[in-house]
Amino acid sequence: MLQTSHSAKLAVEGLTSKGLDIPVSRIRDLANRSMGTQGIIPLWFGETDTPTPDFIRDAAVASLAKGATFYSEGLGKPWLREAIARYMSDLHSVEMTAERVAVTASGSNAVNLAFQMLLEPGDRVLTTLPSFPTLMNVPALQSANLETLSLKPGLDGWQLDMDELVGKLTHVKVLLLNSPNNPTGWMLGNAQIARIVDAARKTGTWIVSDEVYARIVYEETVAPSFAAHGEREDRIITVNSFSKSWAMTGWRLGWLTMPASLTPECEKLMEFSMSCAPEFIQAGGLAAIEKGEDFIKAQQTRLKKARDLVLKRLGHMERVTCIPPDAAFYAFMHIDGVEDDMDFAADLVRTAQLGIAPGSAFDPSLKGWFRICFAKENEMLQEAMARLQTRLETP
Ligand SMILES: Cc1ncc(COP(=O)(O)O)c(C=O)c1O
């Protein structure tokens, strides 16, 4: 074998500037180590066990059969951008136009693009904790600094200190919010959104609002959106995805809305990552947007039952406290007496074949918190709850 003097040195050494310092997701880490476990019930990832509905799959297959195998427009097919604009306008009673919409390859891709557009090294981003790990870490890819504000568990659900949030807007470039929230299920109300938009206008702060769980709500049709409160040139970017609303996690399709003047910048940057979302995938997205309301309603009903089942069972476990989520499909719970959540979660896999996400993945300072994704069949949830209860009752 050919040896060179360089070979003793690893190629990756010294490459810490572009995100290599970012920790591996603790959920992914646990799941990777445990996925082969016989009989495991996996409640760690955020997706339903329902496959994408047939009418969406059929639309994509038909598009492929017709030969949609070529590059498409960078910002997305005009028919999908138009459909998304109509969908957002109708849902939120606002005027959203297609020129402000970009189709992206997933919600994650949309978040990344938003920060590529907005951030320069050293900029400050404010977000709330606990947070979906990607959101916490994406600003670091642009060498920006993250500041955090913690939601507090209260008698009336998770609480955000609005005065503190508004007070901090003066010295951050971007406010990153995720409502409905992963992992807590907390949701901002219209009055809070209006106050934040008003304050951000005064300070010139950008708002990036991750609304991928907008349709996973229990008492209403859709969660309040920043899109409904902003005007055409407000510094607001909303991030959305087909993953959760239409059970399309594997398709990798999403979108963002932005001020019209930003769209050309977005188009420029998109060229360097995905270039464009595949056309046949977008055809599936069009079917979802135009014919997906019945599926969404059925999913909301099913998830509400799943949420109530899990909350009821957790309510009978002495060591567990869980604030009922208003939205999204997670129960974020505290287990009394747990010091190391990674150890406990790994032990739960070994002894009970149950996979749940450690809370420190969403806020490194949390102790004894866990997230359960309850977007699963009743039988599976009943069995998961029984396994958890047995484990907690075993000394
Ligand atoms: C808050 C939040 N934003 C974005 C995403 C990414 O979604 P997508 O599948 O569209 O990349 C997720 C996925 O779990 C999420 O929870």
The ligand as a MOL file (V3000), in Angstrom:
LIG
                    3D

  0  0  0     0  0            999 V3000
M  V30 BEGIN CTAB
M  V30 COUNTS 16 16 0 0 0
M  V30 BEGIN ATOM
M  V30 1 C -39.3670 22.3640 15.4620 0
M  V30 2 C -38.9430 21.6260 14.2470 0
M  V30 3 N -38.5170 22.3270 13.1870 0
M  V30 4 C -38.1200 21.7110 12.0600 0
M  V30 5 C -38.1530 20.3480 11.9630 0
M  V30 6 C -37.6650 19.7330 10.6990 0
M  V30 7 O -38.6760 19.2180 9.9110 0
M  V30 8 P -38.3680 18.6550 8.4570 0
M  V30 9 O -38.7180 17.1970 8.4790 0
M  V30 10 O -39.2600 19.4220 7.5630 0
M  V30 11 O -36.9390 18.8840 8.1850 0
M  V30 12 C -38.5740 19.5630 13.0360 0
M  V30 13 C -38.5700 18.1070 12.9600 0
M  V30 14 O -38.7390 17.3890 13.9210 0
M  V30 15 C -38.9960 20.2330 14.2170 0
M  V30 16 O -39.4040 19.5600 15.2820 0
M  V30 END ATOM
M  V30 BEGIN BOND
M  V30 1 1 1 2
M  V30 2 1 2 3
M  V30 3 2 2 15
M  V30 4 2 3 4
M  V30 5 1 4 5
M  V30 6 1 5 6
M  V30 7 2 5 12
M  V30 8 1 6 7
M  V30 9 1 7 8
M  V30 10 2 8 9
M  V30 11 1 8 10
M  V30 12 1 8 11
M  V30 13 1 12 13
M  V30 14 1 12 15
M  V30 15 2 13 14
M  V30 16 1 15 16
M  V30 END BOND
M  V30 END CTAB
M  END
